[in-house]
Amino acid sequence: MADPTPSTSEALARLDMSLIDVMMTQRAVRRVYPDPVDDEIVMKCLEVALHAPTGANGQNWEFIVVKDYETKKKLAKRYRQAWNLYYQTVIRRVSKRDPSMAKTARAVQWQVDHFTEVPVLIVACLKLGPKDGRIPFVPMPHAALSGFYGSIYPSVQNLLLAARAMGLGASLITLPLWSVTSTRKTLGLPVSVTPCCVVPLGWPRGRYGPTTRRPVAEVMHLNTYGNRPWMGTG
Ligand SMILES: Cc1cc2nc3c(=O)[nH]c(=O)nc-3n(C[C@H](O)[C@H](O)[C@H](O)COP(=O)(O)O)c2cc1C
């Protein structure tokens, strides 16, 4: 098994991993060691992230790299509040009949309980720029809203893939940001900057492995919704 806490040069060298292997084994790895992650590795993740597309090529992203204990504690408090509510109202019931959900819930609970020990939290944000017609607090039409939030997630996926290739544990999470006002206060964000998601990064305690996903034929429709001629073909 590869060293879970490699040197920076070893981690960077792992970026030559085959793309298909990276994509097929990237998954939410929530249990990580508290050992530090070198800034060079974090910057490499962000460099890869920045090669993603954005609406009108606005590149209106900002990434807050949180390493400070007190800041992590404030985000951890919000994460626990949101998770407790979500667990009590939805997840506990679903977990009773779905063992995979129960397993995920245990991993989330671990992450909530150890959030301040995660060495790096990257908060991915979007900033309103000159190319962006959005005015804060004014509802956007669907295409604009989709284009707005759609401008952060390709970069976050790139970040996750780079992290996975280097052997870092990472996940995409949104629950700690349930209160945008509180997040802005914690991170000193102006109203023009919207926090979208958090990627906790650290060296993994567990292993990466293949993910379980729905079969392609089940979600692939020809021309109109519901027309699935490939159904049952693999
Ligand atoms: C938009 C979005 C929000 C998510 N929010 C959280 C979260 O707040 N906490 C968490 O533990 N996982 C969160 N996840 C991770 C999902 O639970 C995870 O991707 C899913 O269970 C698949 O896990 P796997 O890749 O390990 O199979 C989020 C994922 C997405 C795409």
The ligand as an SDF file (V2000), in Angstrom:
LIG
                    3D

 31 33  0  0  0  0  0  0  0  0999 V2000
  -23.3300   19.3310   -3.6730 C   0  0  0  0  0  0  0  0  0  0  0  0
  -22.7820   18.2890   -2.7020 C   0  0  0  0  0  0  0  0  0  0  0  0
  -22.8630   18.5420   -1.3390 C   0  0  0  0  0  0  0  0  0  0  0  0
  -22.3520   17.6230   -0.4200 C   0  0  0  0  0  0  0  0  0  0  0  0
  -22.3660   17.9220    0.9240 N   0  0  0  0  0  0  0  0  0  0  0  0
  -21.8050   17.0670    1.8060 C   0  0  0  0  0  0  0  0  0  0  0  0
  -21.7280   17.4040    3.1880 C   0  0  0  0  0  0  0  0  0  0  0  0
  -22.1350   18.4800    3.6240 O   0  0  0  0  0  0  0  0  0  0  0  0
  -21.1450   16.4980    4.0270 N   0  0  0  0  0  0  0  0  0  0  0  0
  -20.6280   15.3170    3.5760 C   0  0  0  0  0  0  0  0  0  0  0  0
  -20.0940   14.5510    4.3630 O   0  0  0  0  0  0  0  0  0  0  0  0
  -20.6780   14.9760    2.2620 N   0  0  0  0  0  0  0  0  0  0  0  0
  -21.2410   15.8280    1.3740 C   0  0  0  0  0  0  0  0  0  0  0  0
  -21.2600   15.5160    0.0310 N   0  0  0  0  0  0  0  0  0  0  0  0
  -20.5940   14.2710   -0.4210 C   0  0  0  0  0  0  0  0  0  0  0  0
  -21.5820   13.1990   -0.8400 C   0  0  0  0  0  0  0  0  0  0  0  0
  -22.2000   12.6660    0.2820 O   0  0  0  0  0  0  0  0  0  0  0  0
  -20.7870   12.1310   -1.6110 C   0  0  0  0  0  0  0  0  0  0  0  0
  -20.2750   12.7220   -2.7720 O   0  0  0  0  0  0  0  0  0  0  0  0
  -21.6390   10.9480   -1.9880 C   0  0  0  0  0  0  0  0  0  0  0  0
  -22.0910   10.2990   -0.8290 O   0  0  0  0  0  0  0  0  0  0  0  0
  -20.8610    9.9600   -2.8340 C   0  0  0  0  0  0  0  0  0  0  0  0
  -19.7850    9.4720   -2.0800 O   0  0  0  0  0  0  0  0  0  0  0  0
  -18.6590    8.5530   -2.7390 P   0  0  0  0  0  0  0  0  0  0  0  0
  -18.0150    9.3770   -3.8070 O   0  0  0  0  0  0  0  0  0  0  0  0
  -17.7040    8.2380   -1.6150 O   0  0  0  0  0  0  0  0  0  0  0  0
  -19.3070    7.3420   -3.2980 O   0  0  0  0  0  0  0  0  0  0  0  0
  -21.7620   16.4130   -0.8890 C   0  0  0  0  0  0  0  0  0  0  0  0
  -21.6710   16.1750   -2.2680 C   0  0  0  0  0  0  0  0  0  0  0  0
  -22.1600   17.1060   -3.1700 C   0  0  0  0  0  0  0  0  0  0  0  0
  -22.0100   16.8450   -4.6540 C   0  0  0  0  0  0  0  0  0  0  0  0
  1  2  1  0
  2  3  1  0
  2 30  2  0
  3  4  2  0
  4  5  1  0
  4 28  1  0
  5  6  2  0
  6  7  1  0
  6 13  1  0
  7  8  2  0
  7  9  1  0
  9 10  1  0
 10 11  2  0
 10 12  1  0
 12 13  2  0
 13 14  1  0
 14 15  1  0
 14 28  1  0
 15 16  1  0
 16 17  1  0
 16 18  1  0
 18 19  1  0
 18 20  1  0
 20 21  1  0
 20 22  1  0
 22 23  1  0
 23 24  1  0
 24 25  2  0
 24 26  1  0
 24 27  1  0
 28 29  2  0
 29 30  1  0
 30 31  1  0
M  END
$$$$
